Amino acid sequence: MSMTVPVTQCISTGATIFDTKRTMSFYIPLKFQAEPPTPTNTDLCIEERLPMTAYVRTFSGYAEETDWWEHIYVLHADMLRNGVNTANIDLKSFLTAGYDSPFHLINRRNEVWLTTPLTPTTKTDA
């Protein structure tokens, strides 16, 4: 199966920064979605994301940890400044999205997403 994009990472915050949890996700191509391959590693699972609304900020460069946090704060500030009601937005987690191979060093596309609450349903647990 070829690499798919975007590669997303859900960053969930806990009581402290040391409780932060990261879950990386890869899209399964459409032709495999009806019957996805069964994971052979117990740390992997197949999940289905339900429809959601996402507020997105795009930026370039080779993103590091501080870049994701900087841009999620700017996105949230932009939403508030523009009168977006954040009552239904999940502010305990956010998604990062990367669209480029690690070997692609320039003109990279990165995004941070604030969404309505993510409620994935697991299709297959390994």
Secondary structure as UniProt FT lines:
FT   STRAND          7..12
FT   HELIX           17..19
FT   STRAND          21..25
FT   HELIX           30..33
FT   TURN            42..43
FT   STRAND          45..48
FT   STRAND          54..59
FT   HELIX           65..81
FT   TURN            82..83
FT   TURN            87..88
FT   STRAND          93..98
FT   TURN            102..103
FT   STRAND          110..115
FT   STRAND          121..125
//
